[in-house]
Amino acid sequence: MSDAMLSSTDWPGKRLGLPESGSRSIARVGVRLAAFAIDWALAYVIAMAFFEGDGFVMMSIYAVMQIAMIATAGGSIGHLIMRMRVVRLDGRYNGVLRPALRTLLICVVIPAVIWDSDQRGMHDRLAGTVLVRV
């Protein structure tokens, strides 16, 4: 079902059993982009300060921060600042493999810009996760 086909009683996340708004509702695009910008800026600063701004190193720093933070805190630094969490649909612990898969797919870029009617990117769908508001 595309976004254009959603009726007035549907919302992103409804099929997943998530509320329309508030805690555990789907995080919207604006806060996602802000979180990404925060995370990328942190990786950029670290890469510039210690590795002469090497692009591969910057991407690696971004990936390590994402995996470590999602596995331990449920979200990256940007996610936490923007009051979001990456959660599994079944409510269980993310572990390390799901954040690693999700991050690898984000680094490939294409899956992160392909969304479904629940506003989940392909990276979240394939990892079995969803980005929700706290």
Buried (B, 14 or more C-beta within 10 A) or exposed (E): EEEEEBEEEBBBBBEEEBBEEEEBBBBBEEBBEBBBEBBBEBBBEBBEEEBEEEEEBBBBBBBEBBBBBBBEBBBBBBBBBBBBBBBBBEEEEBEEEBBBBBBBBBBEEEBBEEBBBBBBBBBBBBBBBBBBBB
